[in-house]
Every structure is written in C-alpha cells, then in structure tokens.
Amino acid sequence: MSNIAIFASGTGSNARKIIHYFSRTESPVHVKLIVSNKQDSGVINIAKENNIRFQIANDENLNSQSFINDLRFNDIDWIILAGFLRKIPGRLISNYKNRIINLHPSLLPKYGGKGMYGKHVHQAVIENKEIESGITIHLVNEEFDQGEILFQTSCKVLINDDAHSLAKRVQQLEHRYYPLVIEKQINKSRV
C-alpha cells in the first residue's frame, strides 16, 4: 500500500479524478491527505466529500520540519501536485526525493518556469502561434518545471483557439493520463 497526499490550490478537478481512480478496491494506492494553500479552494470541499483529511499550508509551514513530521505521521509515501501554486521548498524535496510528481499544462521545456501556470501558459502558447500543446508529468526538483520528465502527450492548437478552449482540451489530457502515470511511477518504485 502506498499513501499519497495531493497538493492543490484551485477547484480540484485533477484531485477529484485521482481520488476516483484510486478509490477502486483493488488499488494499492490510497489518497490519505489533501493539502491546499487556500482555505476556500474547491479541493477542500472534494476532501470533505470523500472523507479525506485536509490541511492548509502556507509558505512558512511548508518549509517546516513539523510539516514534514506531520506527513510522516500520516504515512505519506508520495506527494502529488495537482495545480498547487506554491514552490515546493528544498527541505520537502529532499525528504521526498523522487517522490513528488507534478503535472504541467505544456510540453516542457516550453512554457515552464516561474509564473507559467494555467491560463498564462495557454495564452503564451496561443500568442506564439504554436501548432501543438499538451501536458508534461515530471518529478519535482528544486528548479521550477525542470525535474525528470515521466510522460508527455500533445494536442493540436486549433486556428480558432483561445486560451479557454485550449485549456479545456489540455485538461482532458490531464484527467485521462495523470492518474495512470502516478500509478505507473508508484508501481515502478516498488520493483
């Protein structure tokens, strides 16, 4: 059994898909904790609906030893970032080396780095007249969006796309592939 904590800041659509995927009775992965940096984020409601413990974390306590101790106390094996809009501090990364997975809404290394999230990414893709976009799932290191890439897949950027329409298609890829890649990486680590 592997316990995961999902870190999210927004509505939690990816968190919901991950929870649903791993709620299968035969799954050896269990979503044990939801962490958000926003008290009023939608992901908190998803945690409540699914009877999953949740915690609010700010920049200060994310970097604290007590936060790491709390994750250990809850037997958290993996951290899954699902739209978490805070940089993960080095202390947390070193305590979960190669066990923090992030989802980014572009084909890295393009459109990654500080400030490149959500609509900002999609707008930049449109403005630069890219012919494709997609998702990248990667391990987290101390540099924004530069960890080892585990998976990428793409979709076409249509001539009449705006940031909103492109975001919808990219989100479909996120929902379809993120749980599968998480499961594959966790299973791979057991070998």
C-alpha positions in Angstrom: 0.0 0.0 0.0 1.2 3.5 -0.9 -0.3 6.6 0.7 -0.4 9.8 -1.3 -1.0 13.4 -0.4 -2.5 15.6 -3.1 -1.4 19.3 -3.0 -3.8 21.6 -4.9 -4.8 25.3 -4.9 -7.9 25.5 -7.0 -11.1 23.8 -7.9 -9.5 20.3 -7.6 -10.7 18.7 -10.9 -7.5 16.7 -11.2 -7.6 15.8 -7.5 -11.2 14.5 -8.0 -10.0 12.4 -10.9 -7.1 11.0 -8.9 -9.3 10.2 -5.9 -11.9 8.5 -8.1 -9.2 6.5 -10.0 -7.6 5.2 -6.8 -10.9 4.5 -5.0 -11.0 1.1 -6.7 -11.0 -1.5 -4.1 -8.0 -3.4 -5.6 -5.8 -0.3 -5.9 -2.7 -0.4 -3.7 -2.7 3.4 -3.7 -4.6 5.4 -1.1 -5.3 9.1 -1.1 -4.8 9.9 2.5 -4.4 13.7 2.7 -5.2 16.8 0.7 -3.1 19.9 1.2 -4.1 23.3 0.0 -2.6 26.8 0.4 -6.1 28.3 0.2 -8.8 27.9 2.9 -11.6 28.4 0.4 -10.3 26.3 -2.5 -12.6 23.8 -4.2 -10.3 20.9 -3.4 -11.1 21.3 0.3 -14.8 20.5 -0.5 -13.6 17.5 -2.5 -11.6 16.3 0.5 -14.7 16.7 2.7 -17.0 14.9 0.2 -14.6 11.9 0.1 -13.8 11.9 3.9 -10.2 12.6 3.3 -8.2 14.6 5.9 -7.2 18.0 4.7 -4.7 20.6 5.8 -4.0 24.3 4.9 -0.3 25.0 4.3 1.4 28.4 3.7 4.9 29.1 2.5 6.2 29.2 6.1 4.9 25.8 7.3 5.6 24.0 4.0 9.3 24.5 4.8 9.0 23.5 8.4 10.2 20.2 10.0 6.8 19.9 11.8 5.0 19.8 8.4 7.3 17.0 7.2 6.8 15.2 10.5 3.1 15.5 10.0 3.4 13.9 6.6 5.4 11.1 8.1 2.9 10.7 10.9 0.2 10.2 8.3 2.5 7.6 6.5 2.6 9.7 3.3 4.8 8.0 0.7 4.2 10.3 -2.3 3.3 13.9 -2.9 1.2 14.6 -6.0 0.9 18.2 -7.2 -2.4 18.9 -8.9 -2.4 22.6 -9.5 -0.5 23.6 -6.4 0.5 27.2 -6.9 3.4 27.4 -4.5 7.1 26.4 -5.0 7.9 23.3 -3.1 10.8 24.1 -0.6 14.1 22.3 -0.8 13.6 20.7 2.6 10.4 19.0 1.5 12.0 17.9 -1.8 15.0 16.3 -0.1 12.7 14.4 2.3 10.6 13.1 -0.6 13.4 12.7 -3.2 12.0 11.4 -6.5 8.6 11.0 -4.7 7.0 14.3 -5.7 5.1 14.3 -9.0 3.9 17.4 -10.8 1.6 18.0 -13.8 2.3 20.9 -16.1 0.0 22.2 -18.8 2.5 22.5 -21.6 5.2 20.4 -23.4 8.2 21.2 -21.2 10.7 22.7 -21.5 8.5 25.2 -23.4 6.3 27.4 -21.3 7.6 26.3 -17.9 9.1 28.2 -15.0 8.0 30.8 -12.5 4.7 32.4 -13.4 3.8 29.9 -16.0 0.7 28.1 -14.9 -2.9 27.7 -16.0 -4.2 30.4 -18.3 -0.8 32.1 -18.5 0.6 29.0 -20.2 -2.3 28.7 -22.7 -2.2 32.4 -23.5 1.5 32.2 -24.3 1.0 29.1 -26.5 -1.7 31.0 -28.5 0.3 34.2 -28.7 3.4 32.3 -30.1 1.2 30.6 -32.7 2.3 27.1 -31.6 0.7 24.2 -33.6 0.6 21.9 -30.6 0.4 22.0 -26.8 -0.1 19.3 -24.2 0.9 18.1 -20.8 4.1 17.1 -19.1 4.2 14.9 -15.9 7.5 15.2 -14.2 9.4 14.6 -10.9 9.9 17.7 -8.9 13.4 19.1 -8.2 14.5 22.5 -6.8 14.0 24.3 -10.2 10.6 25.2 -11.5 9.4 22.6 -14.0 12.8 21.1 -14.6 12.6 17.7 -13.0 12.9 14.4 -14.8 10.1 14.0 -17.4 8.0 10.9 -16.8 5.4 11.4 -19.6 4.3 13.9 -22.3 1.3 13.9 -24.7 0.1 16.5 -27.0 -3.0 18.0 -28.7 -3.3 20.3 -31.7 -3.7 24.0 -31.2 -6.6 24.9 -33.5 -6.7 28.0 -35.6 -9.7 29.5 -33.7 -8.4 28.5 -30.2 -8.3 31.0 -27.4 -6.7 30.3 -24.0 -10.0 28.9 -22.7 -10.7 26.4 -25.5 -7.1 25.2 -25.5 -7.2 24.8 -21.7 -10.3 22.5 -22.0 -8.5 20.2 -24.3 -5.3 20.2 -22.3 -7.4 19.5 -19.1 -8.9 16.4 -20.9 -5.4 15.1 -21.3 -4.6 15.8 -17.6 -7.7 13.9 -16.4 -7.0 11.0 -18.7 -3.3 10.4 -18.1 -2.3 11.8 -14.7 -3.7 9.0 -12.6 -2.3 6.4 -14.9 1.2 7.9 -14.8 1.1 8.3 -11.0 0.1 4.6 -10.7 2.9 3.5 -13.1 5.6 5.5 -11.2 4.5 4.2 -7.8 4.5 0.6 -9.1 7.9 1.2 -10.7 9.3 2.3 -7.4 8.3 -1.0 -5.7 10.4 -3.1 -8.1 
